[in-house]
């Protein structure tokens, strides 16, 4: 591949990212200000930090957008090794917050290794599947190595514990290997083996079992296990068609736990109503569709699988976050991309978008070259 000229990025994808990040900053401030004032004496505390991560995120996005995606192949195995080291490290020196060791604090900021693992796994899978196209249907040569690596990463993540990230990694892996041409009989067999293990993980870990029972009927225990979901549903129901107004949420005043992180969508529904939800879903939908277009129109297998993995990552997060907030799925602690508060999540989202934009630039470069070659004047000049 030659990199002398680059095509234009997908401006619809870029603009939808700008809207999502801007909207996210507004809602983070609105949802977090009471908690920030109570805990830190500063209503702007969470917003200031999110702005810093947004600025860094935009820098990362612009850098990756201008790096030809094929050059990222060289980072696949080093980034995978670094991710595993960080997952081991967080279990040793990570800070325990609400019974989970998911964060490594560096000064006033925290790093969540589980978030960065997603991109390193996608990069590894894109390289592996694009190279092993003819062997992916073979269990020993194609599927087994993937299962060993993914199983190790998921095992370390479950030790934190972080069920949401584990589910995201599972979703990314299985969808990518299926798209890559894996034998569906192998996939089905793995599913049959994994299902009892998942059931055991839920039954023998009390907090996971409580989340499942709370999802099925939160009103059985409205003051404890079902409390968060009930408060979320209250927030959504209060919003109505047009909402209570920006900044006018009641639930964010210490009624709804994690109002500015996992459950920020409930605050959006309460303050901006159905109209605000439709706006957000429309922009997220445009973002996902443009991401799929960039991935599926890529003529290089590595770029296609890389782009698909990133879009799947976003899609799985959106589905599980909205499902938890609305009571359609169990609560797994998955954040809403670009919108929820969290530096690591935002940086990974921006990095993933930068890679998608790089893929779209390469697609547009190839398309422009083909258009030039098809021009009569170009053919005459080339033949002289």
N, C-alpha and C positions, 0 to 999 in steps of 0.2 A: 504493500500500500504506500502511495506517495502522499505527503502531507504539505506540499507547497501551497496549495490553495484549500480553503475550507468553505463549505457551504454555509448558508445562513441557518441559525437555529430556528426551532419551531417557536415562533413568537406567541402563538396561542398558549402553548405549554408554559412559556416564560411568564406571560401576563397572568395566567391563572395561578402560578406560584406566587407572584407578587400580591395578588388579591388574598390568597390564603394566609400568607405570612402577616400581612397588614391586618386582616380580620382577626387573626389569632392574637396579635399584640393587644388589640382593643379589648377582646374578650378576656384575655389573661388579666388585664388590669381590672376590668369590671368584676370578674369572679374572685380575684384574690385580694382586693383592697381591704375588706374587713378583717380577714385572717392576718394579713400583713401588718395592719395597724395594731391588732391585738397582740401578736407575737413579737413583732420587731419595732413597733412604734412608728412605722413608716408605711403609709398606704402604697407607695411606689416601689417597695422593696422587690417584689417578684417581677414587676414590669421592667425595672432597670436591668435586672439580670437577663431577662428574656431578650431585651433589646441588644445587649452585648452579644449574646449567642446568635441573634438574628444577623447582626453585622458580620460576625465571623462566618456564619453560614453562607451569606451572600458572597463573601470572598472565596470560600471553598467552591461554591457553585460556579462562579466565574472562572476559576482556575481549571476545574474539571471540564467545564464546557469547552475550554480552549485546548484541552489535551486530547489528541486522537484516542478514542476508546481502546484501540488495539494495543496501545502501550501499557494498558492496565494489566495485561496478561502476566507481565513480569512480577506483579504484586500479589498474585493469587496465593501462592504457597507461603511467602513471608507473612502476609496479613493473616492467613489462617493460623500459622504458628503463634503469632503475636496474640491473636484472639484467645487461643487456648491458654497461653501463659497468663493473660489478664483474668480469665475465668478462674484459674487456680489461685491467682494472687488475691482476688476480691474475697475469696473464702478465708484467706489468712489475715488480711489487713483491712478488709472492708468494714464500713461502719454499719452497725445493726440499727435499722430503722423499722419499727413496727414488726419486729421479729424476722426481718429479712436482711441478708448481707448482699446488697446489690450495688453499692456505691463505694467508690474510692475517692476520698476528699483530697483535693490538691489546693491548699490555702482555703479561700472562701468558696471555691467552686467544687462541684462533684462530677465524677466521671462514672457512667454506668456501662461497664464492659458489654453487658448483654445486648445493648443497642448496636454497638459497633460490630458485634459478631454477625449480625444479619447481613451486612454488606460483604464482609469477608467470606461468608458462606456462599452468597450469591456469586461472587467473583470466582471462587473455587469451582462451584458447580458448572458455571458457564464455560470455564476452561476444560474441565473434565469431560462434560457431555459433548462439547464440540469436537474434542479429540477422539472420544471413544464412541462415535456414532455407530460403528459397525459392531461394537462389543457391548453396548448398553443393554441389549436383550439377554446377554449371558450373565447369569447371576454372579458367578465367581469373579469374572474379570470386570464386569460393569457395575452391578448394583451393590455387591458386598463391600467394596472399598468406601463407597458413599455412605452406606449404613454404619460402618465402623466409625467414621469421622463424625457424622451427624449425631450418632448415638453418644459418643464421648462428649460432644458439646452440650447436648440436651441433658445428659446426666449431670454435668457440672452446673448447668443452669438450674436444674431442679433441686440441687443441694442448697441454693441460695435462700429460699426457693423463689422461682419466678415462672409461674405456670403460663402467663401470657406470652412471654418471649419463647418459651418452649413450643407452644402451639404455633406461633408464627414461623419458627424454624421448620417444624414438621410440615406445615402447609406449603412453604416455599419449596422444600425438598421434594415432596411427593408430586406436586404439580409440575415441577421442572423435569423430573425424571420421566413422568408420564408423557409430557410434550416431547421429551427427547427420544421417545420410542421404547421405553422399558416394557418388558413382557408383563401384561396385565395379570397373568396368572401369578407371577412373582409378587406383584403389588397386592393382590387379593390375599395371598398366603401371609404376607407380612402383616397385613391388616388384621387377619384372624389371630395371629400370634400377639400383636400389640394390644388388641382390645382388652383381653383379660388383665394385662399389665397396667393399663390405664385405669381400669376399674379398681384394681388393688391400690394404686397410688391415691385414688380418690377416697376409698373407704378407710384406709389406714392413716390418712392425714386429716385430722379433725377439721382444720380450717377449709380444706378443699371440699370435704363432705358437707360442711355447713353452707358453703357457697352454692352447691348444687341444690340442696334442700330449700335454701332461701330463694333461688331462682324459680323453683317449682311452685312455691307458695310463700311469699314473703310475709303474709299476714299471720302465719303460724307463730312467728316470733318477731313482732313489729318493733320491739325495743332493742333487739340485739342483732341477730343474723339477717333479718329482713329489713332492718332500719334504713340502710343506705339506698336500697332499691325503692323503698316506699317514698323516701324523701325525693328521689329522682323523679318518680312518677308524679308526685305533687307539683314539682317544679314545671314539668312538661304540661300538665293539665292547666296550671295557672296561666300559662302563656297564651292560650287561645289562638286566635287568628293573627293578631298583630302584636301580641306581647304586652308585658307590663311597662315596657320602656327600657332603653339602655341604662344600666346602672340601678334599676329598680327591683332587682331580685330580692326576695325574702330568704330564700333557701341558702344563699351564700353566707348569711349571718350565722354560721356555725350550726346550721340544721343539716346541711348536706355535706358529708365528709368528702374530701378530695374534689372540692368544687372547681378548682382551677387546674386540675390535672386530669384524672381518668373520667370525671363526670362533668367536664366543662360543657358538653353538648346539652346537658339538662338546663344549665344556666342560659345558654343560647336560646333554648326553647322557651324558657320562662320570660326572658327579657325581650326577645325579638319575635316570639311566637312562631306560628306556622310559616309566615312569610320569611322570617330569618332562616328557618330550617331549610326551606325550599332553595333560598339563595345559596346557602352553604353546600347543599347536596348537588346543586347545579354546577357550581364551580369545581367541587370534588369530582363529579362525573366527567366534566370536560377534561380535567387533569388526567384522570385514569384513561379515558378514550385516546387522548393525544399520546399518552405514554405507550399504549398498546400499538397505536399506529406507527410510532417511531421504531418500536421493537420488531413488529411484524414485517415492516418494509425494509428492514436491514438485510443486505445481501450477504453479510458475513455471519456464519453460524454463531461464533462467539458473541458478536454484538447482539444478535437476536435473543440468545439465551440470557445474556446479561440484562438486556432491557426488560425481557419478560419477568425475570426474577425480581427486579426492582418494582415493577408494577404489581406483581403478585404480593410482594411485601406490603406495599401501601394498601392494596385491596383487602388483604387478610386483617390488617390493623383496623381499617375502617369498619368492616363487617363486625368484628368482635367488640369494638368499642361501642358502636351504636346498638348492637344487640344487647350488651350489658346494661347500658343506660336505659333502654326501653323495656327491659325485662324479657327480651326475646331469647337471650343466651345467658349462661352463667357469667358472673363477674370474674374476669381473669386478670384485671389490672393492666389492660392494653390501652395505651394512649391514642388520642386522635391526631394523626399526622398534621403538622404545621400549626395546629390549634391549641393543643394541650400545653401547659407549662412543663418545661423540661429541656435543659440544654443539650443533653446527649441525643435525645429524640429529634430535636430540631436540626442539629448538625448532621445527623444521619439522613434525615429527610432531604436536606439541602444538597448533601453530597450525592445522594441517589438521583435527584433531579438534574444535577450538573452532568452526570453520566448520561442520562436520557437525552439531554440537550446536545451532548457531544455526538451521540448516535444519530440524532436528527440532522446535525450539521453534515455528517458523512453521507447520509441518505440524500440530502439536498445537493451535495457536491456531485455525487454520481449521477443524479437526475439531470443536473445542468450540463454535465459533460456529454451525456447521451443526447440531449436536445441539440447541443452544438454539433455533434457528429452527424445528426440527421438533417442539418441544414444544407441545402444545395450548394451554397457558397463555400461552406466548410469542406464538403466532399471534393469540389473542384480544386480548392487550394491544396488539400491533402494529397491529391493525385498528381499534382505538378512536381 
